[in-house]
Structure formats: C-alpha cells, structure tokens
Amino acid sequence: GYEELPTAVNITWSSINFKTILQWQPKPSGYFYTVEIHGRTSDIKRKCILTSETECDVTDVLRNVKETYTAHILSVMPKEMDNYEEPPFAESEKFTPYSQTVIGKPEIKDYSQKGSKLNVVFKDPLTPYIFPNGSFQSVQDIFQHDLEYKLYYWKDQSSGKKDVTTKSREFEVSVDSGKNYCFYVQGIIPSRRENRHGQESTVLCTSVGRSILDEYGTEVFIIIAVIAVAVITLAIVLPVVLCKRKKAKKARAVREKELLNGV
C-alpha cells in the first residue's frame, strides 16, 4: 500500500537565469515519483509523472516568476495512480523565482583600451522564457530596473580593485594610459536580501604596451640573456678556433713538404 512507500528527502531548488531544477533523494526502487507544483494563486500542475529519476525540470510551470511555489514529491505505484487514495508525499520549501533565481555569468562581447579610457561591452544572460516573436527574454528583460551590473577592474599584477555600476550593457572608465588592466562583470540585484550577487564573468585583461617582460616575467629575460651571451661567445671563439686550425694545417703541410725534400 501507499503507507509503506518511502517519501522524498533533501528536496532542493536549483535555479540559474530562471531555469529551475527540482532535486531530491532517494532513488526509487519498486515505485515512482510524480511532482506537483502548487502556487499561491495558480492551479496545481503535474510534472515528471511516474519518473524513476530524482530531479525534474519545472521551468515551464513557473512562468509567473513573482509567484511563490511549493513542490509536492508524490511517491506512487503506477497501478494505483487512478485510485482515490492520497499517495504519500514530501513537501519542499517555498520558492519564488524572481527573488531566488541566481543571475548567471554575463558574456563579454567586446572590450578596448584606448589612451586613458577602458570600454567594455557585455551581454546579459538569456532565460528559457520567450517573447511572442520567439526570441528569448534576457534576465534584464524580466528584472528591468531591479537589475544592475558592476564592472570590477584593477591594474594588471595589482591587488587594488575598483568598481563602477551601470544599468545599461556598456562601461567606460578612466584608467592610466599605457597600463594594462584586468576586469570582470557581475549582475547585482540590490533589493534582494539573499542571492544579491550573480555569477562573475570570465576575467579578461587588456594588452596595451605589454612587453615580453610583463607577459612572461624575469625567467624569459634571463633565458634570453643567457642565449645572447652564448651567441656572442660563439661568435668570438669560433673564428679564433678556425684560425688556429688553419695555421696548424698550414704548418703541418710545410713540415711534410720539408720531409719530402729531405728524402
């Protein structure tokens, strides 16, 4: 009977850019799971019916991202699905996509450093949700003015980090001319209590006036110096050796000639 079936434990919500996966334990044996999503103001929706997996993509039933949802993980036997008996279930914690999904990594599309200006252009992450025309909504399309981006930048090989904020998709900051800078971009939602900071983009560095010594360090400089000394030494020593060999060969030829004349 249903009363003998184990119920799910360790139920967790995992959500990045509104793609939301529900996970739990244990792996079922002799029974299955069915997921029910309950919203405060929306109808109950079933997902992953009679699954033997321990995760379920529930993104498409959380389209009202400001709604608060609860998941019921039902433990069921397939032949009893149509019975009126209520199967045992475990209930998740509440989840509100708008306030809990993690902002993913922004994509750096272009950057340049000209004189004392560093320009960075980026693209904010896309969500699984689409506009009526079929194009995907970005996280900024959903969050609007609640979302801002920060550029963190610092002089290459320095630990002093600065930051600047924008609500657009482009940064322009003043830097020291001729010096290389590294940077990354991160989405932030200041109104949140938790998950305020999103994932960091890839760290990139400019290469204005970068010398070999800056790029590879003193080790390469030492290797180049050793090679230069070796080449100079060879250039001096080789002619001397060749000259001595030539003189020795000439002297040997003279002695051989004198011996032949003596005979």
Disulfide bonds with the S-S distance in Angstrom:
Cys48-Cys56 2.00
Cys182-Cys205 1.96
